[in-house]
């Protein structure tokens, strides 16, 4: 099953060089053990654009869809056999990036 591990930043900003190094080691571990699907860091909320096309015309707004002190800073998508494995990996990821993380399963069709 695939899971999303979201990295939650509370304003700490970009990763430090030591955090980047720890993230690289964690990413290497995920790849070596066959858990890796994809991962990425995201730009700040200042670079976000929100599009709402539920009405007659699309409404494009600069900024995030929600003003918050915490925001999504990055993510890992992993493949794991069960939630216990994912929670262990998420704890390792949180330690590596020095941020809170949230785990969610992808829905299956």
C-alpha positions in Angstrom: 0.0 0.0 0.0 1.1 3.6 -0.7 1.3 6.3 2.0 1.9 10.0 2.0 4.2 11.3 4.7 3.6 15.1 4.8 6.3 17.3 6.4 4.7 20.1 8.5 6.7 23.2 9.0 5.8 25.6 11.8 8.0 28.5 10.5 11.4 27.0 11.0 12.1 27.8 7.4 14.3 25.9 5.0 16.3 22.9 6.2 19.7 23.5 7.6 22.8 21.9 6.0 22.8 19.2 8.7 19.0 18.6 8.2 19.6 18.3 4.4 22.3 15.7 5.1 20.1 13.7 7.4 17.2 13.8 4.9 19.6 12.5 2.2 20.6 9.6 4.4 16.9 8.9 5.1 16.1 9.0 1.4 18.9 6.6 0.6 17.6 4.3 3.3 14.0 4.4 1.8 15.4 3.6 -1.7 17.7 0.8 -0.5 14.9 -0.9 1.4 12.4 -0.6 -1.5 10.0 1.8 0.3 10.7 4.9 -1.9 8.2 6.0 -4.5 8.7 9.7 -4.7 9.6 12.7 -2.5 9.9 16.4 -2.8 10.3 19.7 -0.9 7.9 22.5 -1.6 8.3 26.3 -1.9 7.1 28.6 0.8 3.5 29.7 1.0 4.5 33.1 -0.5 5.0 31.2 -3.8 1.6 29.5 -3.7 -1.4 30.3 -6.0 -4.9 29.0 -5.3 -7.3 28.3 -8.1 -11.0 27.7 -7.5 -12.9 26.7 -10.6 -16.1 25.5 -9.0 -18.2 28.4 -10.4 -18.7 30.0 -13.8 -15.1 31.2 -14.0 -11.9 30.3 -12.4 -10.8 32.5 -9.5 -7.0 32.7 -9.1 -5.7 34.0 -5.8 -2.1 34.6 -4.8 -1.2 32.8 -1.7 -2.2 29.5 0.1 -5.7 28.3 0.3 -5.5 28.6 4.1 -3.7 31.0 6.3 -1.9 29.1 9.0 1.2 29.1 11.2 1.9 25.5 10.0 2.2 24.5 6.3 3.1 21.6 4.1 6.8 21.9 3.4 7.5 18.6 1.7 6.5 15.0 1.4 7.5 11.4 0.9 5.3 8.9 -0.9 6.3 5.4 0.2 5.2 1.8 -0.5 5.0 -0.3 2.7 3.3 -3.5 3.8 1.4 -2.0 6.8 0.8 1.0 9.0 3.3 -0.2 11.6 6.2 0.0 9.1 5.0 3.4 7.9 4.8 4.8 11.4 8.3 3.7 12.1 9.6 5.2 8.9 7.6 8.4 9.5 9.3 8.7 12.9 12.7 8.4 11.2 11.7 11.0 8.7 10.6 13.4 11.3 13.9 13.0 13.1 15.8 13.5 9.9 14.0 16.7 8.8 13.5 18.0 12.4 9.8 18.7 11.6 6.5 17.1 12.5 5.1 14.7 9.9 1.6 13.4 9.2 0.9 10.0 7.7 -2.1 9.2 5.4 -2.8 6.2 3.2 -3.7 6.6 -0.4 -7.2 5.4 -1.2 -7.5 2.4 -3.4 -10.0 2.2 -6.2 
